[in-house]
Amino acid sequence: MAADLAEVCELFDVQVIPDLAENQDTGETETIYALGQKSELAAGLRGFTMTPYFPSFAELEAFCSRHIARFRKIAEHEDAPAPDATGWDDNGR
């Protein structure tokens, strides 16, 4: 895992969440990637995504690198929740 992506996961206690989506051009099912938390229904925890979904792991890493300073600034506040970064770029799907 790239250093900036790993740092963001550590800062906000999130993980890479893979999902499946249909490629709009080919109609084929592809894996897409975002950062967030998975739901744990038995524990009463709702999942969330904090980044857009990207069509490749490398693009998710690049997103984290582009915004690492912003993530670090938010994390300076000890009780800061994971930010909603889904609107920070228009590169996600």
N, C-alpha and C positions, 0 to 999 in steps of 0.2 A: 504494500500500500504506500502511495506517495506520501511524503512528509506532511504536506499541507492538509491533505485529506485525513490522515491519521490524527493530526493536531485538532482539526475541527471535531472529529468524532470524540476525542478525549475532552475537549473543552465543554461540550454540551451533552456528553453521555448518549451519543446516537450511534447508529450503525448504518452500513450500506444496506439498502432495501432493494433487492431485485424484484422486478415484476414483469409481466408479459403484456405486450401490446401489439396490435396489428400495424404493420408498416403501411402507411397510406399510399405509397407508390407501388409496392409489390404485392400487398395483400397478405404477406407472410407474417407469421408470429415471430416477434423478436423480444429479446430481453432488454429491458430498460432499467436505469439505475437512479436512485435518489438517496439522500440521507434522511434519517428519521428514526422512529421507534416502531416496532411491530406491536400490534395489540396482544395483550395477554388477558383474554377474557376471564379465565379462572381467577386471576388476581385483581380483576376489575380495572385493568389499565387499558386505556384507549390509545391506539397507535396514531402516529402523525407523520407527515413528511415535512421537512424544513427546507428542502431545495426542490427545484424543478426536477422532473425525470429527464434523463439524458439517454440517448441511444447507444452510448458506449461508456465503459468505466473510465476511459481516458478523458472523455469530455466532462465527467463528474469531477475528476481530479483537477482538470483545468479550471473549472468553475471555482473550486475551493482555493486554488492558487490565486485567481484573479481577485478574490474577495477576502483573502486571509487577514489583511489589516482590519477590515470591517468586523470580521468574526472575533478577532482578538480584542478589539475595542469594546464590543458588546460583552464579552466574557470577563472584562475587568470588574464588572459588577457581580459580586459573589452570588447573589440570588437571581441573576438574570436567567430567564427561561431560554430555551433554544429559540432563536429568531425565526420568523417566517420569511425565508429568503426566496420563496417561490416566485416573487416578482422582480428579483434583482437583475435578471437577464431575460432576454426573449429567446435564449438558445434551447431551452428545455422543451420537452414534448408534453 
